[in-house]
Amino acid sequence: MAELVDKVDKVEDPAPALSKSSKKKNKKKAGGKEPVASEEAGEAAVVAEAAPAAPAGAGESQGSSRQGRDEVLQLVEQMRQSGSGSLGASSSTAADRGVVGGELSASVHKFWDTQPVPKLGERIDDVDVNGVIEENIPADKLRREPFKMPEGFAWSELEVTSEAILAEIYTLLNENYVEDDDAMFRFDYSMPFLKWALTPPNYTKEFHLGVRNARSGGKLMAFITGVPATAVVRGKKVRVVEINYLCVHKKLRTKRLAPVLIKEITRRVNLKGIFQAVYTAGVVLPKPVASCRYYHRSLDPKKLIEIGFSRLMPRMTMARTIKLYKLPESPAHSRLRAMVPADVPKAHALLAKYLSTFALAPALDAEEFAHWVLPRPGVIDAFVVDTPDGEITDLCSFYHLPSTVIGHDKHNTLKAGYSFYNVATSMTLKELMRDALICAKRVDMDVFNALNIMENDQFLKDLKFGIGDGHLQYYLYNWKCAEMTPADIGLVLL
Ligand code: MYA
Protein backbone atom coordinates (compact mmCIF):
# COMPACT_ATOMS: atom_id res chain seq x y z
CA MET A 1 0.00 0.00 0.00
CA ALA A 2 0.96 3.60 -0.38
CA GLU A 3 1.02 4.39 3.28
CA LEU A 4 -0.31 7.79 4.25
CA VAL A 5 2.75 9.01 6.05
CA ASP A 6 2.16 12.50 4.94
CA LYS A 7 2.97 15.90 6.19
CA VAL A 8 6.31 17.30 5.40
CA ASP A 9 8.75 17.26 8.27
CA LYS A 10 11.40 19.22 6.53
CA VAL A 11 12.55 20.17 3.11
CA GLU A 12 16.23 19.45 2.83
CA ASP A 13 16.71 22.68 1.01
CA PRO A 14 17.78 26.26 1.68
CA ALA A 15 14.21 27.13 2.64
CA PRO A 16 12.76 24.31 4.70
CA ALA A 17 8.98 24.11 5.16
CA LEU A 18 8.08 22.24 8.30
CA SER A 19 4.75 20.58 8.87
CA LYS A 20 2.86 20.62 12.11
CA SER A 21 4.41 18.07 14.37
CA SER A 22 2.79 14.68 14.28
CA LYS A 23 1.77 13.23 17.62
CA LYS A 24 0.86 9.59 17.64
CA LYS A 25 -2.80 9.00 18.36
CA ASN A 26 -4.90 5.99 19.15
CA LYS A 27 -6.82 5.75 15.92
CA LYS A 28 -8.06 2.24 16.43
CA LYS A 29 -10.64 2.50 19.19
CA ALA A 30 -13.81 0.68 18.23
CA GLY A 31 -16.25 3.49 18.80
CA GLY A 32 -19.23 1.70 17.39
CA LYS A 33 -22.63 1.10 18.83
CA GLU A 34 -23.24 -1.99 16.72
CA PRO A 35 -23.91 -5.17 18.70
CA VAL A 36 -20.52 -6.75 19.08
CA ALA A 37 -20.60 -8.89 22.23
CA SER A 38 -21.50 -12.08 20.40
CA GLU A 39 -19.07 -11.20 17.64
CA GLU A 40 -16.24 -11.11 20.13
CA ALA A 41 -17.16 -14.52 21.46
CA GLY A 42 -17.40 -15.83 17.93
CA GLU A 43 -14.10 -14.29 16.98
CA ALA A 44 -12.33 -15.89 19.94
CA ALA A 45 -13.59 -19.23 18.67
CA VAL A 46 -12.43 -18.37 15.18
CA VAL A 47 -8.96 -17.44 16.40
CA ALA A 48 -8.61 -20.57 18.49
CA GLU A 49 -9.63 -22.68 15.58
CA ALA A 50 -7.54 -20.79 13.10
CA ALA A 51 -4.21 -20.69 14.86
CA PRO A 52 -1.72 -23.21 13.56
CA ALA A 53 -0.62 -25.87 16.02
CA ALA A 54 1.63 -24.30 18.65
CA PRO A 55 5.18 -25.57 18.69
CA ALA A 56 5.88 -28.13 21.40
CA GLY A 57 6.22 -26.45 24.76
CA ALA A 58 4.78 -23.15 23.61
CA GLY A 59 2.54 -21.64 26.24
CA GLU A 60 3.92 -23.87 28.98
CA SER A 61 5.45 -22.28 32.01
CA GLN A 62 9.22 -22.37 31.88
CA GLY A 63 10.09 -21.23 35.35
CA SER A 64 9.54 -18.11 37.37
CA SER A 65 11.45 -15.67 35.20
CA ARG A 66 9.34 -16.76 32.28
CA GLN A 67 6.22 -16.31 34.44
CA GLY A 68 7.35 -12.83 35.42
CA ARG A 69 7.94 -11.92 31.84
CA ASP A 70 4.55 -13.30 30.86
CA GLU A 71 2.93 -11.02 33.43
CA VAL A 72 4.75 -8.05 31.93
CA LEU A 73 3.64 -9.12 28.50
CA GLN A 74 0.06 -9.49 29.69
CA LEU A 75 0.19 -6.00 31.10
CA VAL A 76 1.62 -4.68 27.88
CA GLU A 77 -1.14 -6.41 25.98
CA GLN A 78 -3.80 -4.99 28.33
CA MET A 79 -2.40 -1.50 27.91
CA ARG A 80 -2.36 -2.01 24.19
CA GLN A 81 -5.95 -3.26 24.09
CA SER A 82 -7.16 -0.36 26.22
CA GLY A 83 -5.09 2.11 24.25
CA SER A 84 -3.63 3.55 27.43
CA GLY A 85 -0.17 4.74 28.25
CA SER A 86 2.71 5.09 25.90
CA LEU A 87 1.83 1.76 24.39
CA GLY A 88 -1.48 3.02 23.02
CA ALA A 89 -3.03 0.95 20.28
CA SER A 90 -2.50 1.51 16.61
CA SER A 91 0.62 2.20 14.69
CA SER A 92 2.46 3.72 17.60
CA THR A 93 2.06 0.47 19.48
CA ALA A 94 3.65 -1.56 16.79
CA ALA A 95 6.46 0.92 16.40
CA ASP A 96 6.99 1.03 20.14
CA ARG A 97 7.05 -2.73 20.23
CA GLY A 98 9.64 -2.62 17.53
CA VAL A 99 12.00 -0.55 19.63
CA VAL A 100 11.47 -2.63 22.75
CA GLY A 101 13.74 -5.01 20.90
CA GLY A 102 14.61 -8.66 20.79
CA GLU A 103 12.58 -11.36 22.42
CA LEU A 104 10.13 -9.14 24.26
CA SER A 105 8.98 -7.29 21.18
CA ALA A 106 8.72 -10.54 19.25
CA SER A 107 6.55 -12.07 21.97
CA VAL A 108 3.68 -9.63 22.11
CA HIS A 109 2.29 -10.26 18.65
CA LYS A 110 -0.47 -12.72 19.47
CA PHE A 111 -1.23 -13.25 15.82
CA TRP A 112 2.02 -12.55 14.01
CA ASP A 113 3.93 -14.89 16.31
CA THR A 114 1.93 -17.75 14.81
CA GLN A 115 2.85 -16.83 11.24
CA PRO A 116 5.80 -17.84 9.05
CA VAL A 117 7.61 -14.52 9.29
CA PRO A 118 10.92 -13.69 10.99
CA LYS A 119 10.68 -12.46 14.59
CA LEU A 120 11.18 -8.76 15.21
CA GLY A 121 14.35 -9.26 17.21
CA GLU A 122 15.86 -11.60 14.64
CA ARG A 123 18.75 -10.09 12.70
CA ILE A 124 19.44 -11.56 9.30
CA ASP A 125 22.63 -10.26 7.71
CA ASP A 126 23.72 -13.22 5.62
CA VAL A 127 22.72 -12.53 2.01
CA ASP A 128 22.92 -16.24 1.30
CA VAL A 129 19.85 -16.72 3.51
CA ASN A 130 17.13 -16.43 0.88
CA GLY A 131 14.30 -18.91 0.97
CA VAL A 132 11.00 -20.09 2.32
CA ILE A 133 10.31 -20.35 6.05
CA GLU A 134 7.68 -23.09 5.77
CA GLU A 135 7.60 -25.55 2.91
CA ASN A 136 4.51 -25.54 0.69
CA ILE A 137 1.60 -27.41 2.22
CA PRO A 138 0.61 -30.41 0.05
CA ALA A 139 -2.70 -29.84 -1.74
CA ASP A 140 -4.48 -32.64 0.15
CA LYS A 141 -3.51 -31.09 3.50
CA LEU A 142 -4.90 -27.63 2.72
CA ARG A 143 -7.92 -26.48 4.61
CA ARG A 144 -10.98 -26.53 2.36
CA GLU A 145 -13.52 -24.72 4.53
CA PRO A 146 -13.38 -20.96 5.14
CA PHE A 147 -12.49 -19.68 8.60
CA LYS A 148 -15.55 -19.15 10.76
CA MET A 149 -16.94 -15.66 10.96
CA PRO A 150 -18.52 -14.18 14.09
CA GLU A 151 -22.30 -14.66 14.15
CA GLY A 152 -24.08 -12.29 11.82
CA PHE A 153 -21.03 -11.78 9.61
CA ALA A 154 -20.24 -13.55 6.38
CA TRP A 155 -17.45 -13.75 3.82
CA SER A 156 -18.23 -12.16 0.50
CA GLU A 157 -16.21 -12.45 -2.71
CA LEU A 158 -16.40 -9.05 -4.31
CA GLU A 159 -16.85 -8.71 -8.06
CA VAL A 160 -14.82 -5.58 -8.68
CA THR A 161 -15.95 -5.30 -12.29
CA SER A 162 -19.40 -4.39 -10.98
CA GLU A 163 -19.74 -0.65 -10.47
CA ALA A 164 -22.18 -1.21 -7.59
CA ILE A 165 -19.72 -3.47 -5.72
CA LEU A 166 -16.87 -1.11 -6.49
CA ALA A 167 -18.93 1.70 -4.99
CA GLU A 168 -19.32 -0.31 -1.77
CA ILE A 169 -15.56 -0.91 -1.58
CA TYR A 170 -14.93 2.74 -2.33
CA THR A 171 -17.21 3.82 0.52
CA LEU A 172 -15.67 1.42 3.06
CA LEU A 173 -12.16 2.62 2.23
CA ASN A 174 -13.10 6.27 1.85
CA GLU A 175 -14.54 6.25 5.36
CA ASN A 176 -12.29 3.77 7.15
CA TYR A 177 -8.95 3.29 5.41
CA VAL A 178 -5.54 4.69 6.33
CA GLU A 179 -5.36 8.07 8.06
CA ASP A 180 -2.35 10.01 9.19
CA ASP A 181 -1.59 10.01 12.90
CA ASP A 182 -3.44 13.29 13.48
CA ALA A 183 -6.55 12.16 11.56
CA MET A 184 -6.26 15.10 9.19
CA PHE A 185 -6.08 13.13 5.94
CA ARG A 186 -7.50 9.79 4.83
CA PHE A 187 -6.75 8.01 1.56
CA ASP A 188 -9.45 8.45 -1.04
CA TYR A 189 -8.69 5.79 -3.65
CA SER A 190 -11.01 6.45 -6.61
CA MET A 191 -13.21 3.74 -8.06
CA PRO A 192 -11.30 3.59 -11.39
CA PHE A 193 -8.07 3.38 -9.39
CA LEU A 194 -9.35 0.47 -7.31
CA LYS A 195 -10.52 -1.35 -10.41
CA TRP A 196 -7.06 -0.89 -11.95
CA ALA A 197 -5.27 -1.96 -8.79
CA LEU A 198 -7.35 -5.10 -8.39
CA THR A 199 -7.61 -6.42 -11.95
CA PRO A 200 -4.10 -7.06 -13.32
CA PRO A 201 -3.69 -9.99 -15.73
CA ASN A 202 -4.71 -13.29 -14.12
CA TYR A 203 -6.28 -11.64 -11.09
CA THR A 204 -8.42 -13.93 -8.98
CA LYS A 205 -11.84 -12.95 -7.75
CA GLU A 206 -11.46 -15.17 -4.66
CA PHE A 207 -8.70 -12.83 -3.47
CA HIS A 208 -11.03 -9.80 -3.31
CA LEU A 209 -12.43 -10.66 0.01
CA GLY A 210 -15.08 -8.76 1.94
CA VAL A 211 -16.92 -9.29 5.20
CA ARG A 212 -20.59 -8.34 5.28
CA ASN A 213 -22.84 -7.74 8.24
CA ALA A 214 -26.15 -9.53 7.86
CA ARG A 215 -27.68 -7.39 10.60
CA SER A 216 -27.19 -4.16 8.69
CA GLY A 217 -28.50 -5.32 5.33
CA GLY A 218 -25.27 -6.93 4.24
CA LYS A 219 -23.19 -3.80 4.69
CA LEU A 220 -19.52 -4.23 3.78
CA MET A 221 -17.56 -4.06 7.04
CA ALA A 222 -14.09 -5.32 6.20
CA PHE A 223 -11.89 -6.00 3.20
CA ILE A 224 -8.57 -7.47 2.13
CA THR A 225 -7.18 -8.10 -1.33
CA GLY A 226 -4.47 -10.01 -3.10
CA VAL A 227 -3.30 -9.83 -6.68
CA PRO A 228 -0.96 -12.40 -8.21
CA ALA A 229 2.52 -11.27 -9.15
CA THR A 230 6.07 -12.49 -9.55
CA ALA A 231 8.70 -10.97 -7.31
CA VAL A 232 12.41 -11.33 -7.70
CA VAL A 233 14.10 -11.55 -4.31
CA ARG A 234 17.89 -11.39 -4.48
CA GLY A 235 17.84 -13.09 -7.84
CA LYS A 236 15.20 -15.72 -7.01
CA LYS A 237 11.87 -15.59 -8.83
CA VAL A 238 9.04 -16.10 -6.38
CA ARG A 239 5.35 -16.42 -7.20
CA VAL A 240 3.58 -14.16 -4.73
CA VAL A 241 0.40 -12.28 -4.03
CA GLU A 242 0.58 -8.58 -3.34
CA ILE A 243 -1.68 -8.00 -0.35
CA ASN A 244 -3.35 -4.63 0.01
CA TYR A 245 -6.40 -2.70 1.21
CA LEU A 246 -6.73 -4.49 4.54
CA CYS A 247 -9.48 -2.50 6.19
CA VAL A 248 -11.81 -3.06 9.14
CA HIS A 249 -14.69 -0.66 9.65
CA LYS A 250 -13.99 1.75 12.51
CA LYS A 251 -16.88 0.25 14.47
CA LEU A 252 -15.26 -3.20 14.45
CA ARG A 253 -11.71 -2.27 15.35
CA THR A 254 -9.52 -4.11 17.90
CA LYS A 255 -11.74 -7.21 17.85
CA ARG A 256 -9.09 -9.39 16.19
CA LEU A 257 -10.94 -9.42 12.88
CA ALA A 258 -7.79 -8.48 10.94
CA PRO A 259 -6.01 -11.77 11.77
CA VAL A 260 -9.04 -13.71 10.54
CA LEU A 261 -9.03 -11.77 7.27
CA ILE A 262 -5.33 -12.46 6.84
CA LYS A 263 -5.74 -16.17 7.60
CA GLU A 264 -8.67 -16.52 5.22
CA ILE A 265 -6.88 -14.82 2.34
CA THR A 266 -3.80 -16.95 3.07
CA ARG A 267 -5.98 -20.05 2.85
CA ARG A 268 -7.45 -18.94 -0.47
CA VAL A 269 -4.06 -18.04 -1.88
CA ASN A 270 -2.57 -21.38 -0.74
CA LEU A 271 -5.38 -23.19 -2.54
CA LYS A 272 -4.11 -21.60 -5.76
CA GLY A 273 -0.63 -22.96 -5.06
CA ILE A 274 0.93 -19.69 -3.83
CA PHE A 275 2.72 -19.63 -0.46
CA GLN A 276 4.50 -16.26 -0.43
CA ALA A 277 3.26 -12.68 -0.29
CA VAL A 278 4.57 -9.15 -0.36
CA TYR A 279 2.93 -6.19 1.35
CA THR A 280 3.71 -2.81 2.83
CA ALA A 281 2.36 -1.05 5.89
CA GLY A 282 3.05 1.97 8.03
CA VAL A 283 3.14 -0.16 11.18
CA VAL A 284 6.07 -2.24 12.33
CA LEU A 285 5.16 -5.93 12.40
CA PRO A 286 7.36 -9.02 12.40
CA LYS A 287 9.39 -8.33 10.35
CA PRO A 288 10.15 -5.65 7.76
CA VAL A 289 12.56 -6.58 5.02
CA ALA A 290 13.16 -2.85 4.49
CA SER A 291 12.10 0.36 6.14
CA CYS A 292 11.54 3.24 3.74
CA ARG A 293 10.55 6.89 3.95
CA TYR A 294 8.18 9.07 1.98
CA TYR A 295 9.33 12.43 0.66
CA HIS A 296 6.98 15.16 -0.50
CA ARG A 297 7.45 17.84 -3.14
CA SER A 298 5.03 20.76 -2.84
CA LEU A 299 3.35 21.70 -6.10
CA ASP A 300 0.67 23.94 -4.59
CA PRO A 301 2.37 25.14 -1.40
CA LYS A 302 -0.38 27.61 -0.54
CA LYS A 303 -3.05 24.90 -0.45
CA LEU A 304 -0.74 22.50 1.40
CA ILE A 305 -0.20 25.11 4.07
CA GLU A 306 -3.92 25.94 4.27
CA ILE A 307 -4.82 22.32 4.90
CA GLY A 308 -2.04 21.76 7.42
CA PHE A 309 -0.07 19.37 5.23
CA SER A 310 2.93 21.65 5.42
CA ARG A 311 3.55 24.90 7.23
CA LEU A 312 5.14 28.20 6.54
CA MET A 313 8.68 28.26 7.81
CA PRO A 314 9.90 31.00 10.08
CA ARG A 315 11.16 33.95 8.06
CA MET A 316 9.39 32.65 4.95
CA THR A 317 6.47 34.54 3.47
CA MET A 318 3.79 32.81 1.43
CA ALA A 319 5.03 34.67 -1.65
CA ARG A 320 8.59 33.43 -1.16
CA THR A 321 7.37 29.90 -0.53
CA ILE A 322 5.30 29.92 -3.73
CA LYS A 323 8.32 31.18 -5.64
CA LEU A 324 10.55 28.50 -4.13
CA TYR A 325 8.35 25.71 -5.47
CA LYS A 326 7.44 27.29 -8.81
CA LEU A 327 8.03 25.09 -11.84
CA PRO A 328 8.15 25.85 -15.56
CA GLU A 329 4.93 25.37 -17.53
CA SER A 330 6.38 22.72 -19.83
CA PRO A 331 8.84 19.85 -19.48
CA ALA A 332 12.43 20.66 -20.40
CA HIS A 333 12.66 17.66 -22.74
CA SER A 334 10.75 18.24 -25.93
CA ARG A 335 10.63 14.52 -26.74
CA LEU A 336 8.90 13.62 -23.47
CA ARG A 337 5.38 12.48 -24.34
CA ALA A 338 2.57 10.37 -22.92
CA MET A 339 3.21 6.67 -23.29
CA VAL A 340 0.98 4.84 -25.80
CA PRO A 341 0.28 1.11 -26.36
CA ALA A 342 2.78 0.94 -29.24
CA ASP A 343 5.54 1.84 -26.76
CA VAL A 344 4.90 -1.23 -24.61
CA PRO A 345 7.53 -3.64 -26.02
CA LYS A 346 10.42 -1.19 -25.80
CA ALA A 347 9.36 0.57 -22.61
CA HIS A 348 8.81 -2.83 -21.01
CA ALA A 349 12.31 -3.97 -21.96
CA LEU A 350 13.76 -0.73 -20.60
CA LEU A 351 12.01 -1.11 -17.25
CA ALA A 352 12.67 -4.86 -16.94
CA LYS A 353 16.40 -4.32 -17.41
CA TYR A 354 16.41 -1.52 -14.86
CA LEU A 355 14.41 -3.45 -12.26
CA SER A 356 16.75 -6.43 -12.53
CA THR A 357 19.34 -4.34 -10.69
CA PHE A 358 17.34 -4.28 -7.42
CA ALA A 359 17.27 -6.87 -4.65
CA LEU A 360 13.46 -6.82 -4.48
CA ALA A 361 11.50 -6.02 -7.62
CA PRO A 362 8.55 -7.25 -9.64
CA ALA A 363 9.15 -9.41 -12.70
CA LEU A 364 6.55 -8.01 -15.07
CA ASP A 365 5.69 -9.61 -18.38
CA ALA A 366 4.66 -7.31 -21.23
CA GLU A 367 0.96 -7.73 -20.49
CA GLU A 368 1.43 -6.88 -16.82
CA PHE A 369 3.63 -3.95 -17.73
CA ALA A 370 0.93 -2.63 -20.09
CA HIS A 371 -1.68 -3.00 -17.35
CA TRP A 372 0.38 -1.25 -14.70
CA VAL A 373 2.06 1.50 -16.67
CA LEU A 374 -0.09 2.60 -19.63
CA PRO A 375 -1.79 5.90 -18.81
CA ARG A 376 -5.36 5.93 -17.47
CA PRO A 377 -6.86 9.36 -16.89
CA GLY A 378 -7.06 10.23 -13.23
CA VAL A 379 -5.35 6.97 -12.27
CA ILE A 380 -1.86 6.68 -13.75
CA ASP A 381 0.23 8.95 -15.93
CA ALA A 382 3.26 7.63 -17.78
CA PHE A 383 5.64 9.39 -20.12
CA VAL A 384 8.42 8.21 -22.35
CA VAL A 385 11.27 9.89 -24.19
CA ASP A 386 12.02 8.44 -27.59
CA THR A 387 14.71 9.02 -30.15
CA PRO A 388 13.97 10.03 -33.75
CA ASP A 389 14.64 6.42 -34.78
CA GLY A 390 12.07 5.08 -32.35
CA GLU A 391 14.13 3.91 -29.39
CA ILE A 392 12.67 4.51 -25.93
CA THR A 393 15.36 5.92 -23.69
CA ASP A 394 13.46 7.11 -20.62
CA LEU A 395 10.26 6.37 -18.74
CA CYS A 396 8.58 8.13 -15.84
CA SER A 397 5.23 7.51 -14.21
CA PHE A 398 3.11 8.49 -11.25
CA TYR A 399 -0.25 7.36 -9.94
CA HIS A 400 -3.06 9.54 -8.64
CA LEU A 401 -3.99 8.94 -5.04
CA PRO A 402 -5.98 11.76 -3.45
CA SER A 403 -6.71 12.00 0.24
CA THR A 404 -9.79 13.40 1.92
CA VAL A 405 -8.95 16.47 3.96
CA ILE A 406 -10.93 15.63 7.07
CA GLY A 407 -13.23 18.37 8.36
CA HIS A 408 -11.76 21.29 6.42
CA ASP A 409 -14.02 24.22 5.48
CA LYS A 410 -12.37 25.16 2.24
CA HIS A 411 -10.63 22.07 0.84
CA ASN A 412 -12.07 18.54 0.63
CA THR A 413 -9.31 16.83 -1.27
CA LEU A 414 -5.54 16.71 -1.30
CA LYS A 415 -4.49 15.70 -4.80
CA ALA A 416 -1.29 13.67 -4.66
CA GLY A 417 0.80 12.09 -7.41
CA TYR A 418 2.95 9.15 -6.27
CA SER A 419 6.16 8.31 -8.05
CA PHE A 420 5.83 4.88 -9.67
CA TYR A 421 8.42 3.45 -12.08
CA ASN A 422 11.11 5.68 -13.59
CA VAL A 423 14.12 4.92 -15.76
CA ALA A 424 16.52 7.53 -17.11
CA THR A 425 19.17 6.72 -19.68
CA SER A 426 19.39 9.77 -21.97
CA MET A 427 19.43 12.23 -19.08
CA THR A 428 19.95 12.17 -15.34
CA LEU A 429 17.21 10.81 -13.11
CA LYS A 430 17.00 14.28 -11.58
CA GLU A 431 16.29 15.85 -14.97
CA LEU A 432 13.67 13.23 -15.73
CA MET A 433 11.95 13.65 -12.37
CA ARG A 434 11.93 17.40 -12.70
CA ASP A 435 9.88 16.89 -15.85
CA ALA A 436 7.69 14.40 -13.98
CA LEU A 437 6.96 17.14 -11.41
CA ILE A 438 6.00 19.51 -14.20
CA CYS A 439 3.68 16.87 -15.70
CA ALA A 440 2.14 16.25 -12.27
CA LYS A 441 1.55 19.96 -11.82
CA ARG A 442 -0.09 20.07 -15.25
CA VAL A 443 -2.66 17.49 -14.17
CA ASP A 444 -3.36 19.58 -11.10
CA MET A 445 -1.60 17.62 -8.37
CA ASP A 446 -1.02 19.53 -5.13
CA VAL A 447 1.93 17.41 -4.05
CA PHE A 448 4.23 14.80 -5.54
CA ASN A 449 5.30 11.97 -3.26
CA ALA A 450 8.21 9.59 -3.66
CA LEU A 451 9.76 6.92 -1.49
CA ASN A 452 13.49 6.87 -0.94
CA ILE A 453 13.62 3.55 -2.81
CA MET A 454 15.44 2.67 -6.04
CA GLU A 455 17.76 5.54 -6.98
CA ASN A 456 15.40 8.23 -5.74
CA ASP A 457 18.00 9.63 -3.35
CA GLN A 458 19.67 11.06 -6.44
CA PHE A 459 16.96 13.68 -6.88
CA LEU A 460 14.98 14.12 -3.66
CA LYS A 461 17.11 16.84 -2.14
CA ASP A 462 17.88 18.82 -5.28
CA LEU A 463 14.26 18.80 -6.43
CA LYS A 464 13.13 20.22 -3.06
CA PHE A 465 11.37 17.20 -1.62
CA GLY A 466 10.88 17.32 2.14
CA ILE A 467 11.00 14.21 4.29
CA GLY A 468 7.63 12.91 5.56
CA ASP A 469 6.92 12.03 9.16
CA GLY A 470 6.41 8.29 8.85
CA HIS A 471 7.93 5.12 7.48
CA LEU A 472 6.71 2.60 4.99
CA GLN A 473 7.73 -0.94 5.90
CA TYR A 474 8.15 -3.60 3.23
CA TYR A 475 7.29 -7.19 4.16
CA LEU A 476 7.64 -10.66 2.70
CA TYR A 477 5.39 -13.45 3.99
CA ASN A 478 6.89 -16.90 4.43
CA TRP A 479 10.28 -15.81 3.14
CA LYS A 480 13.50 -15.24 5.01
CA CYS A 481 16.28 -13.11 3.61
CA ALA A 482 18.81 -10.54 4.73
CA GLU A 483 17.54 -7.07 5.44
CA MET A 484 17.52 -4.61 2.58
CA THR A 485 18.17 -0.89 2.36
CA PRO A 486 15.63 1.39 0.66
CA ALA A 487 17.97 1.60 -2.32
CA ASP A 488 17.65 -2.20 -2.71
CA ILE A 489 13.90 -1.91 -3.24
CA GLY A 490 12.60 -1.77 -6.81
CA LEU A 491 8.94 -2.46 -6.07
CA VAL A 492 6.10 0.03 -5.62
CA LEU A 493 2.81 -1.18 -4.16
CA LEU A 494 -0.30 0.94 -4.55
S1 MYA B 1 -1.62 -2.00 5.16
C1 MYA B 1 -3.06 -1.01 5.44
C2 MYA B 1 -3.75 -1.42 6.67
N1 MYA B 1 -5.00 -0.72 6.82
C3 MYA B 1 -5.17 0.37 7.57
O1 MYA B 1 -4.27 0.86 8.22
C4 MYA B 1 -6.57 0.96 7.50
C5 MYA B 1 -7.05 1.48 8.84
N2 MYA B 1 -6.95 0.43 9.85
C6 MYA B 1 -7.73 -0.65 9.89
O2 MYA B 1 -8.60 -0.89 9.06
C7 MYA B 1 -7.47 -1.62 11.03
O3 MYA B 1 -6.82 -0.93 12.07
C8 MYA B 1 -6.62 -2.85 10.60
C9 MYA B 1 -6.31 -3.70 11.84
C10 MYA B 1 -7.42 -3.69 9.61
C11 MYA B 1 -5.30 -2.45 9.97
N3 MYA B 1 -1.08 -5.39 8.58
O4 MYA B 1 -8.40 -6.82 14.11
P1 MYA B 1 -7.39 -6.34 15.09
C12 MYA B 1 -2.30 -6.70 13.36
C13 MYA B 1 -1.02 -6.59 9.19
O5 MYA B 1 -7.81 -6.39 16.52
P2 MYA B 1 -7.70 -3.70 14.02
C14 MYA B 1 -2.21 -3.28 4.15
O6 MYA B 1 -3.28 -3.23 3.62
C15 MYA B 1 -1.84 -6.27 14.74
O7 MYA B 1 -0.43 -6.19 14.79
N4 MYA B 1 -1.38 -6.79 10.47
O8 MYA B 1 -6.87 -4.87 14.74
C16 MYA B 1 -1.30 -4.50 4.01
C17 MYA B 1 -2.45 -7.35 15.59
O9 MYA B 1 -1.69 -8.55 15.48
P3 MYA B 1 -0.65 -8.93 16.64
C18 MYA B 1 -1.83 -5.72 11.14
O10 MYA B 1 -7.02 -2.44 14.33
C19 MYA B 1 -1.90 -5.60 4.84
C20 MYA B 1 -3.78 -7.62 14.89
O11 MYA B 1 -3.63 -7.11 13.54
C21 MYA B 1 -1.92 -4.46 10.58
O12 MYA B 1 -9.15 -3.79 14.29
C22 MYA B 1 -1.01 -6.80 4.97
C23 MYA B 1 -4.90 -6.87 15.56
O13 MYA B 1 -6.06 -7.19 14.87
C24 MYA B 1 -1.52 -4.32 9.26
N5 MYA B 1 -1.54 -3.15 8.62
O14 MYA B 1 -7.49 -4.01 12.46
C25 MYA B 1 -1.66 -7.90 5.78
N6 MYA B 1 -2.40 -3.61 11.50
O15 MYA B 1 -1.47 -9.08 17.89
C26 MYA B 1 -0.75 -9.09 6.01
C27 MYA B 1 -2.60 -4.32 12.61
O16 MYA B 1 0.02 -10.18 16.20
C28 MYA B 1 -0.72 -10.00 4.83
N7 MYA B 1 -2.25 -5.59 12.41
O17 MYA B 1 0.31 -7.77 16.72
C29 MYA B 1 0.06 -11.23 5.11
C30 MYA B 1 0.13 -12.17 3.90
C31 MYA B 1 -1.17 -12.90 3.67
C32 MYA B 1 -1.20 -13.71 2.41
C33 MYA B 1 -0.24 -14.86 2.45
C34 MYA B 1 -0.36 -15.74 1.19
C35 MYA B 1 0.66 -16.77 1.11
Boltz pocket constraint, residues with backbone or C-beta under 6 A from the ligand:
constraints:
  - pocket:
      binder: B
      contacts: [[A, 1], [A, 28], [A, 94], [A, 108], [A, 109], [A, 110], [A, 111], [A, 112], [A, 113], [A, 176], [A, 177], [A, 178], [A, 179], [A, 241], [A, 243], [A, 244], [A, 245], [A, 246], [A, 247], [A, 248], [A, 249], [A, 252], [A, 253], [A, 254], [A, 255], [A, 256], [A, 257], [A, 258], [A, 259], [A, 262], [A, 265], [A, 266], [A, 269], [A, 270], [A, 274], [A, 275], [A, 276], [A, 277], [A, 279], [A, 280], [A, 281], [A, 282], [A, 283], [A, 285], [A, 477], [A, 478]]
      max_distance: 6.0
